[in-house]
Amino acid sequence: MNRSDVPYSPLDAAPSTSDRDYKLKQRPTTARDVVPLKRSNSLSYKTVLGSELPQGIRQRDKFVPLPLDSSRGASPGRVEEEAALNEIAAVAPGASGRARITVYCVAESLDRRKLVDLLRIKHPAWQTHQYDDVVHARLEEVAPALPSTSGGAGAFTAATAVGPPDVFFFDYGVVAFWGLQQQQEAEILRSLVRAVESRPLERYDVDAFTFNISVSEPPHIQNDTITINRRQATDHQVRLAMSHALAQSTKLSVYEERVVALVEESRHLPQVLAQHGRVSMSTKKLAQLIGKVFLQSSDLNLLSTVMDTPEFFWSAPDQLQALYERACEYLELDTRAEVLNARFQVLQEMLDMLRDHKNNSHAARLEWIIIWLLMVDVILMLFQLLSLFGLV
């Protein structure tokens, strides 16, 4: 996976390469019978508290096939998508094309109501659809303020070899771009996303993939390239199904970085305890560290939608859910979340042990204080008795 930490401002850093490998808890099944997909999760780790994330778990060159295109019922924007597909065929019949997919985690959450209002005011020509956890915008026309792909003034064309550009705004603070250039993504982040961020991140977390339209290759994911056929090219729900997995992966990367920071902050404590038999950290600071671990763990497992199958798939066609499941398989989301939770568990157990050690030390200290006070009291009483008999 190509990814990097992009400074909050300016938004002009190119993504770099880094591998993340961690397991999503068991996803709830839908009312429909869905054929279960096999996941390659049989991994073992000698340690979960290393400064480096486990390497080599997710094989980027592995081949994960995607479901073949099948006829789907009408969906929001389906008529427009069919028209765009016909336009693509007329412009470049039988052609293949490649484009960027870039996913940014920008904040803890986005204000959906404010976002929808801004889209309506600033970009009324964009086609928008609202789903659970996500707002979709199809950029059939882009405001002149946005640079075009050719570098000149103007808007995007209605259709290219890979179809119209799409943007997916996820409620949990992730934005996924399909078919835009980096400067165009940065402009949308500046003009729209910053205005609706809630608890923005100091640095954006970015994942980059390639979107490939092919008339000869079967749909699949390999080498961080998503290959689909021309029939699927303009269906925004196909892109949405894939984007759900990509957005969850990028959000999960943020938690991975946070747990690594917590590991670095606390990894010296067991060694200090082993060498000196005590930890010099104050009770208050230890309690604060325990609170940090609990907050991150609860955010991931209780408050975040990263760990759940999006509600969109509860009523979506089976083909879309299969696309999502295959993308999760390629991204190793289950494995990554499993290791992430294992790290949280080990951190929590270690800090609980240190807290118990401090409590026991404090209790032992209080016991010795009581013993000395009793000894002083006995000595004073002895002197009083001796004084009664005139011996002192």
C-alpha positions in Angstrom: 0.0 0.0 0.0 1.3 3.4 -0.9 0.9 5.7 2.0 2.5 8.6 3.8 1.8 11.2 6.4 0.9 14.4 4.6 1.2 17.6 6.6 -2.0 19.3 7.4 -0.8 22.3 5.4 0.2 22.5 2.6 -1.5 19.6 1.0 1.1 18.9 -1.7 3.1 15.9 -0.5 3.2 12.9 -2.7 2.3 9.5 -1.1 5.1 7.1 -0.3 5.3 3.4 0.4 4.7 1.7 3.7 3.2 -1.7 4.7 0.6 -2.0 7.4 -0.4 -5.3 8.8 -2.7 -5.9 11.5 -8.0 -8.1 12.4 -11.4 -6.9 12.2 -13.7 -8.6 14.6 -16.3 -11.0 13.2 -18.5 -9.0 10.9 -22.2 -9.4 11.3 -23.9 -11.3 8.6 -26.7 -9.9 6.6 -30.2 -11.2 6.1 -29.1 -12.7 2.8 -27.2 -15.9 2.4 -23.7 -14.7 1.3 -21.0 -17.2 0.3 -18.3 -16.9 3.0 -14.9 -15.8 1.6 -11.7 -17.5 2.8 -9.2 -15.2 4.5 -5.5 -15.9 4.9 -5.2 -14.9 8.5 -3.2 -17.9 9.9 -0.4 -15.7 11.2 1.7 -16.0 14.4 3.8 -13.3 16.1 6.6 -13.6 18.5 5.8 -10.2 19.9 3.2 -7.5 19.5 5.2 -4.8 21.4 7.9 -4.0 18.9 8.7 -0.5 17.7 8.4 -1.7 14.1 5.1 -2.9 12.7 5.2 -6.6 11.5 6.5 -6.7 7.9 5.6 -9.0 5.1 2.2 -10.0 6.3 0.2 -8.4 3.5 1.6 -9.4 0.1 1.0 -6.6 -2.3 1.6 -8.8 -5.3 -1.0 -11.4 -4.4 -3.8 -11.9 -6.8 -7.3 -11.4 -5.4 -10.1 -11.9 -8.0 -13.1 -9.7 -7.9 -16.7 -10.9 -8.8 -17.5 -10.7 -12.4 -20.0 -8.0 -13.4 -23.6 -9.0 -13.4 -26.9 -7.2 -14.0 -28.0 -5.2 -11.1 -31.2 -3.5 -10.4 -31.7 0.2 -10.7 -29.7 2.3 -8.2 -29.5 6.0 -7.5 -27.8 7.6 -10.5 -27.9 4.4 -12.6 -29.5 6.1 -15.6 -26.8 8.8 -15.6 -24.1 6.1 -15.3 -25.4 4.2 -18.2 -25.4 7.4 -20.3 -21.8 8.1 -19.2 -20.8 4.5 -20.1 -22.2 5.0 -23.6 -20.3 8.2 -23.9 -17.1 6.5 -22.8 -17.6 3.8 -25.5 -18.2 6.5 -28.1 -15.1 8.5 -27.1 -12.7 5.5 -26.7 -14.3 2.3 -27.8 -12.6 -0.7 -26.3 -10.0 1.4 -24.6 -8.3 0.8 -21.3 -7.5 3.5 -18.8 -5.7 4.1 -15.5 -6.3 6.7 -12.8 -5.5 7.5 -9.2 -7.4 6.4 -6.1 -6.3 8.4 -3.1 -7.7 8.0 0.4 -7.1 10.7 3.1 -7.9 10.4 6.8 -8.2 14.0 7.8 -10.2 14.1 11.1 -12.0 12.1 13.7 -15.3 12.9 11.9 -17.0 15.1 9.4 -20.1 17.2 9.8 -22.4 15.6 7.3 -25.1 18.3 7.5 -22.7 21.1 6.9 -21.0 19.1 4.1 -24.2 18.6 2.2 -25.1 22.3 2.6 -21.7 23.3 1.2 -22.0 20.9 -1.7 -25.4 22.3 -2.6 -24.1 25.9 -2.4 -20.6 25.6 -3.9 -21.1 22.8 -6.4 -24.8 22.5 -7.4 -23.8 20.7 -10.6 -22.2 17.8 -8.8 -24.4 14.7 -8.6 -24.7 13.7 -4.9 -26.0 10.6 -3.1 -26.3 10.1 0.6 -25.7 6.7 2.2 -25.2 5.5 5.8 -21.7 6.8 6.9 -20.9 8.4 3.5 -21.8 11.2 1.1 -21.0 10.6 -2.6 -20.3 13.3 -5.1 -19.8 12.7 -8.8 -17.8 15.5 -10.4 -19.5 15.7 -13.8 -18.7 19.4 -13.7 -16.1 21.0 -11.4 -16.0 24.6 -10.4 -13.6 26.7 -12.4 -11.5 27.3 -9.2 -10.4 23.7 -9.5 -7.5 23.0 -11.9 -8.2 20.7 -14.7 -6.3 17.5 -15.4 -4.6 19.2 -18.4 -3.3 22.1 -16.2 -5.4 24.8 -17.8 -8.5 26.5 -16.5 -11.9 24.9 -16.8 -13.7 21.8 -15.6 -13.4 18.0 -15.8 -14.8 16.4 -18.9 -18.0 14.5 -18.5 -16.4 11.2 -19.2 -12.8 9.9 -19.7 -11.4 6.4 -20.4 -11.9 5.6 -16.7 -15.2 7.5 -16.2 -16.1 10.6 -14.3 -14.3 11.5 -11.1 -15.9 10.6 -7.8 -15.4 11.7 -4.2 -16.6 9.8 -1.1 -16.9 11.7 2.2 -17.0 9.2 5.1 -18.5 10.4 8.4 -15.6 9.0 10.3 -13.2 11.5 8.8 -12.0 9.8 5.6 -12.2 11.2 2.1 -11.7 8.9 -1.0 -10.9 10.4 -4.4 -11.3 8.4 -7.7 -9.8 9.8 -10.9 -8.5 13.2 -9.7 -5.1 14.7 -9.8 -3.2 15.6 -6.6 -3.7 19.3 -6.9 -7.4 18.8 -7.5 -7.7 16.6 -4.4 -5.8 19.3 -2.4 -8.2 22.0 -3.5 -11.2 20.0 -2.5 -9.7 19.3 0.9 -9.0 23.0 1.3 -12.3 24.3 0.0 -14.7 21.7 1.4 -13.3 19.3 3.9 -11.5 21.7 6.2 -14.8 23.5 6.8 -16.5 20.3 8.0 -13.8 18.7 10.0 -14.4 17.7 13.6 -11.3 17.2 15.7 -8.9 17.4 12.7 -5.7 15.4 12.7 -2.4 17.3 12.9 -1.2 15.3 9.9 -3.2 13.7 7.1 -2.8 9.9 6.7 -2.8 8.9 3.0 -3.2 5.7 1.1 -2.7 5.6 -2.7 -3.9 3.0 -5.2 -4.4 2.7 -8.9 -7.7 2.3 -10.7 -7.5 0.3 -13.9 -10.2 -0.2 -16.6 -9.4 -3.2 -18.7 -11.3 -4.9 -21.5 -9.0 -8.0 -21.5 -8.1 -8.7 -17.8 -10.6 -10.2 -15.4 -11.5 -8.0 -12.4 -9.0 -8.3 -9.7 -6.7 -6.6 -7.2 -3.0 -6.9 -7.4 0.0 -4.7 -6.6 -2.3 -2.0 -5.2 -4.1 -1.8 -8.5 -7.8 -2.4 -8.7 -8.8 -3.7 -12.2 -12.4 -3.8 -13.2 -14.2 -4.0 -16.6 -15.7 -1.2 -18.6 -19.3 -2.2 -17.6 -18.4 -1.5 -13.9 -16.4 1.6 -14.7 -19.1 4.2 -14.1 -21.2 2.6 -11.5 -20.5 4.7 -8.4 -21.8 2.0 -6.1 -19.1 -0.3 -7.4 -16.6 2.4 -6.4 -18.4 2.9 -3.1 -18.1 -0.8 -2.2 -14.4 -0.7 -2.8 -14.0 2.7 -1.1 -15.6 1.4 2.1 -12.7 -1.1 2.5 -10.1 1.5 1.5 -11.4 4.0 3.9 -11.5 1.5 6.8 -7.9 0.6 6.0 -6.7 4.2 6.1 -8.6 4.9 9.3 -7.1 1.7 10.8 -3.6 3.1 9.9 -4.2 6.0 12.2 -4.9 3.7 15.1 -1.9 1.7 14.2 0.3 4.8 14.4 -1.2 5.8 17.7 -0.6 2.4 19.3 3.0 2.5 18.1 3.4 5.8 19.8 1.9 4.4 23.0 4.3 1.4 22.8 7.2 3.7 22.4 6.1 5.8 25.4 5.7 2.7 27.7 8.1 0.1 26.4 10.9 1.1 28.8 8.8 0.5 31.9 9.0 -3.4 32.1 12.8 -3.2 31.7 13.1 -0.5 34.4 11.0 -2.7 36.7 13.1 -5.7 36.0 16.4 -3.9 36.7 15.4 -1.8 39.7 12.4 -3.5 41.1 10.3 -0.3 40.9 9.1 2.3 38.5 9.8 5.9 39.1 6.7 7.0 37.1 4.2 8.9 39.3 0.8 7.4 40.0 -0.8 10.3 38.1 1.3 9.8 35.0 0.7 6.1 35.0 -3.1 6.7 35.3 -2.9 9.1 32.4 -1.1 6.5 30.3 -3.7 3.9 31.2 -6.4 6.4 30.1 -4.7 6.9 26.7 -4.7 3.2 26.0 -8.3 2.8 27.1 -9.5 5.8 25.0 -7.8 4.5 21.8 -9.0 1.0 22.4 -12.6 2.1 23.0 -12.5 4.5 20.0 -11.5 1.6 17.8 -13.8 -1.1 19.2 -16.8 0.8 20.6 -17.2 4.2 18.9 -15.6 3.7 15.4 -17.4 2.2 12.4 -14.0 0.8 11.3 -14.6 -2.5 13.0 -18.1 -3.1 11.5 -19.5 -4.0 8.1 -21.0 -0.8 6.8 -24.8 -0.7 6.9 -24.8 0.0 3.2 -24.2 -3.7 2.5 -27.1 -4.9 4.6 -29.4 -3.9 1.7 -27.0 -3.8 -1.2 -26.8 -6.5 -3.9 -24.7 -9.5 -3.1 -22.2 -8.5 -5.8 -21.3 -5.3 -4.0 -20.8 -7.0 -0.7 -18.6 -9.5 -2.4 -16.5 -6.7 -3.8 -16.1 -5.2 -0.4 -15.2 -8.6 1.2 -12.5 -9.2 -1.5 -11.1 -5.7 -0.9 -10.9 -6.4 2.8 -9.2 -9.7 2.1 -6.6 -8.0 0.0 -6.0 -5.3 2.6 -5.8 -7.8 5.4 -8.1 -5.7 7.5 -9.0 -8.6 9.8 -5.4 -9.5 10.5 -4.3 -5.9 11.1 -7.1 -5.3 13.5 -6.4 -8.5 15.3 -2.8 -7.5 15.9 -3.9 -4.0 16.8 -6.2 -5.3 19.5 -3.5 -7.7 20.7 -1.2 -4.7 21.2 -3.9 -2.8 23.1 -4.4 -5.9 25.3 -0.7 -6.3 26.0 -0.4 -2.6 26.8 -3.4 -2.7 29.1 -2.1 -5.8 30.9 1.3 -4.3 31.3 0.0 -1.0 32.7 -2.5 -2.9 35.0 0.5 -4.9 36.3 2.4 -1.7 37.0 -0.6 -0.1 38.6 -1.0 -3.2 40.9 2.7 -3.1 41.7 2.4 0.6 42.7 -0.7 -0.1 44.7 1.1 -3.0 46.5 4.1 -0.9 47.1 1.9 1.9 48.5 0.1 -0.6 50.7 3.3 -2.1 52.0 4.6 1.4 52.8 1.4 2.2 54.7 1.8 -1.1 56.6 5.4 -0.2 57.7 4.2 3.3 58.7 1.5 1.7 60.9 4.0 -0.7 62.4 6.4 2.1 63.3 3.6 4.2 64.7 2.6 1.2 66.9 6.2 0.7 68.0 6.4 4.4 69.0 3.1 4.1 70.8 4.3 1.0 72.7 7.5 2.8 73.7 5.6 5.8 75.0 3.2 3.6 77.0 6.2 1.8 78.4 7.7 5.1 79.6 4.4 6.1 81.1 4.3 2.8 83.1 7.9 3.2 84.2 7.1 6.8 85.3 4.2 5.5 87.5 6.6 3.3 89.4 9.2 6.0 89.6 11.7 4.1 87.6 12.2 7.0 85.2 
